[in-house]
């Protein structure tokens, strides 16, 4: 199935990517770009995972700080 790009700016981007990746066709360049973008999106952590990691890190910092404060008080 042929790839028709009607937007000149998108066509220029596709041709630039084709040249950079040395893809044989513009269609292959677009396929590679889309696959790369999709792979990046799929490997991103979910928002919930980011939030949990943030909270754990915040808790560790709070625990470390309260541990330092209690050491100063007892000294």
C-alpha positions in Angstrom: 0.0 0.0 0.0 1.6 3.3 -1.0 2.2 6.1 1.6 0.8 9.4 0.6 1.8 12.4 2.7 -0.2 15.5 1.8 1.5 17.9 4.3 4.7 19.4 3.0 6.3 19.8 6.4 5.6 16.1 7.3 7.0 15.1 3.9 10.2 17.0 4.6 10.5 15.4 8.0 10.0 12.0 6.5 12.6 12.6 3.8 15.1 13.9 6.4 14.6 10.8 8.6 14.9 8.7 5.5 18.3 10.3 4.7 19.6 10.1 8.3 18.6 6.4 8.7 19.6 5.5 5.1 16.2 3.9 4.6 15.5 2.7 1.1 12.1 4.3 0.9 10.2 7.1 2.7 7.6 4.5 3.7 10.3 2.5 5.5 11.6 5.6 7.2 8.1 6.4 8.5 7.7 2.8 9.6 11.1 2.9 11.5 10.2 6.2 13.1 6.8 5.0 14.2 8.2 1.8 15.6 10.9 3.7 17.5 8.3 6.1 19.0 6.0 3.2 19.9 8.8 1.2 21.6 9.7 4.3 23.6 6.1 4.8 24.7 5.7 1.2 25.7 8.9 1.2 27.8 7.9 4.3 29.7 6.9 3.5 33.3 3.2 4.0 34.1 2.2 7.1 36.0 1.3 5.0 39.0 4.9 3.5 39.0 6.4 7.0 38.9 4.2 8.1 41.7 5.1 5.1 43.9 8.8 5.6 43.2 8.5 9.3 44.1 6.7 8.5 47.4 9.3 5.9 48.3 12.1 8.3 47.6 10.4 11.0 49.6 9.9 8.6 52.5 13.6 7.5 52.4 14.7 11.2 52.6 12.3 11.9 55.5 13.5 8.8 57.4 17.1 9.7 56.8 16.5 13.3 57.9 14.6 12.2 61.0 17.5 9.8 61.8 20.0 12.6 61.5 17.9 14.8 63.7 17.6 12.2 66.5 21.4 11.7 66.3 21.9 15.4 66.8 19.5 15.6 69.7 21.2 12.7 71.6 24.7 14.1 71.0 
